[in-house]
Amino acid sequence: MGASALPIIIFSAIFGVVGIVLPIIAPKGPNRGIVQCVLILTAATCWLFWLCCYMAQMNPLIGPKLHQNTILIMAREWGNPLPDMDGFVPEHPSEH
């Protein structure tokens, strides 16, 4: 599973509008420089945070912890029975 270009393009465009276009059209006044700085920093940090979260999903550090019976049932139902467990019949989870 790899990254798709569409979400990266869409979110980069959204944060680009916030960080590039909005500071240009910020209202004139004594605090215009501060407003521009806030908009640019907000867009940059939010985009970076979003990008890190998006990329972390590409290769998660931890995966789901499944019971062995669950793995065997999933493999059988999806048509991929595990070759070394052909004779194994998983017990029903409610029998524990």
N, C-alpha and C positions, 0 to 999 in steps of 0.2 A: 504494500500500500504506500503510494507516494503522495506528495503534495500536489494538489490541483492548482493550476495557474489562475483560475477564475476567482476564488476567494481572495487570493493575494492581490490581484488587480483591483477588485472591488474595494477592499478595505484600504489599500494604499491610496486609491482615489478619494475615498471618504476622508481619511486623515490628511491627505494632501490638500483638500479643500479647506479643512479646518486650520491647517498649519501654514498654507501659502496664500490662499485667496482671501480668507477672512481677515488676516492681519493687514492686507492691502486696503480693504474697505472698512477698516475700523474707524469709528467716528473721531473726528478731530476734537482735541481737548487736552487738558494738562496731563492726563494719565494715558494718553494714546500709546506711548512707548511701553508702558507697563502692560496694557491690554494686549498689545502685539506680542510681547515677550511671553505672557501667559498662554496665549493661543498657540504659539509655536512650540513651547515646551509641553503643553498639554497634548498636542497632536503627536509630537515625537515620542513622548513617553507612553502614551496609550497605544500607539502603533507598535512600538517595540514590545510592550507587554503582550499585546494580541499576537504578534508574530512568534514570541517565545512559547506562548500557550499552544498556538497552532502547530508549531514544529515539534513540541513535546509529544503530541499525539502520533507523530510519524513512527516513533520508536519508543514506546512506553517502557519505563524501567521495571514496572511490575505488571503482571498479568493476572487474570482471574485464577483463583484457587478452586479447582474443581475436584470433587470426590472421584475416585477411580471408577466407580459404577457409572457416574454421570458421563465420564469420558467414553466409556465403552458403549453406553446407550447411544450417545451422540454419533459415534463412529458407525454403529450398526444402522441407525436411522438414516444417516446421510449417505449410506451405500459405500462406506469405506471401512469395512470391518478390519480390525487389527489382525494381521496374519498369525501372530503367536498366541492369540487368545480365541481361536475359532471355537473351541469346545466350551468356553467359559460362558455360563449363564449368569448375568448380574442379578444380585438379590434386589428385591424391591426396597426402596429407601424407608418405607414405613415399617419394615420388619425389624428395625434396629431397636 
